[in-house]
Amino acid sequence: MLRALVFDAYGTLFDVHSVQARCEALWPGRGAQLSQLWRTKQLEYTWQRSLMRRYAPFSQVTEDALLFSCELMGLRIDKKEKQTVLDEYRRLALYPDVVPAMKKLKSAKCAILTNGSPDMIEPLVAQSGLKFDAVLSVDALRVFKPAPEVYQLAVDRLQTPKEEIGFVSSNCWDALGAKSFGFTVYWINRAGAPVDRLGFALDKIVKSLDEILP
Amino acid sequence: MLRALVFDAYGTLFDVHSVQARCEALWPGRGAQLSQLWRTKQLEYTWQRSLMRRYAPFSQVTEDALLFSCELMGLRIDKKEKQTVLDEYRRLALYPDVVPAMKKLKSAKCAILTNGSPDMIEPLVAQSGLKFDAVLSVDALRVFKPAPEVYQLAVDRLQTPKEEIGFVSSNCWDALGAKSFGFTVYWINRAGAPVDRLGFALDKIVKSLDEILP
């Protein structure tokens, strides 16, 4: 019996590729590629920095990944453009299935567990209109997902045993990290991607957030 | 004064994309894309498994990444084809600058420090004709690069202080991980890529292995 649901934020509730329109406006014809590359590097940097034991807040990692991506693609970006694009990360769009699903979830304890540093995630959640019992950031631990201590943070802060926590992510590696830790996991596979091969199986694979509800 | 040179293997001495021809023969028109995706997933899995504390040998990770990549690209792969492609990883081509550079390096202590598990790296080095004073695998530690304990392995096994070790890699994040640990690092930037933004600077950026020599 699950007493709490813990959600990943970026890519799960919030569409990280909603920055694409802004990128496209600044660099016509390159927005989609930049958005994809930026996200890929952002995640790589979280894993590499965690392993190097050189944590930096997600806001820093996100900026670094943007600058690298622009350089790789040969796109010039000045200080003002950089700020314009980074500001988009504080007002990412919710996926269309999020609001209807969250309305039905009122009975369960609901939290966010995110790589996002407080300076990024707090304004984002505030402007979304969504309400959570807790918004937990890896920043408290200075290591990124999928390190097991990150998932332990939800156990500690929600004071709920891991056996009673359902974890919801669209990032397959994040869902599998949570499974390896001991949560019951739901992978929101909106894109119809294959399951990552990391030695664990997901508990439930769904196409949208509504399907995780009883 | 550097008393030992430590080389990364995959992507630095051995061209991981020499599997491309075999992939192309099996799946015409898809070889380059498969080779790129396979390498990307292979590295992602090393980082994710390390953070999850679910190490698996590089041979396993490499197979998992191949199967994921085929599935994502909609390519059917049977057991024999899988083995054919994986066998290529045990006879990857050397980059053309490697043999001339290694001949000039006879005076220094030379070692390999690799993510590769012994079942992969030992046959690969044997068939290359190259000679090293040591071939060190992360498999002894059950964690992948860029964890600092991996670089410490070279210090311990070569009995050489880190201040006297030069580390050579074409993988920028690996060179930066080695820099974060304390080695003098050379990044072989054959592709003319931008420097990764991980909070450290490289000691020397060169286009080919010859340029690291005195």
Interface residues (C-beta under 8 A of the other chain):
Chain A: E44 Y45 W47 Q48 R49 S50 L51 M52 R53 R54 A56 D64 A65 L67 F68 E71 L72 V143 F144 K145 P146 A147 P148 W173 L176 G177 S180 A193 P194 D196 R197 L198 G199 F200
Chain B: E44 Y45 W47 Q48 R49 S50 L51 M52 R53 R54 A56 D64 A65 L67 F68 E71 L72 V143 F144 K145 P146 A147 P148 W173 L176 G177 S180 A193 P194 D196 R197 L198 G199 F200
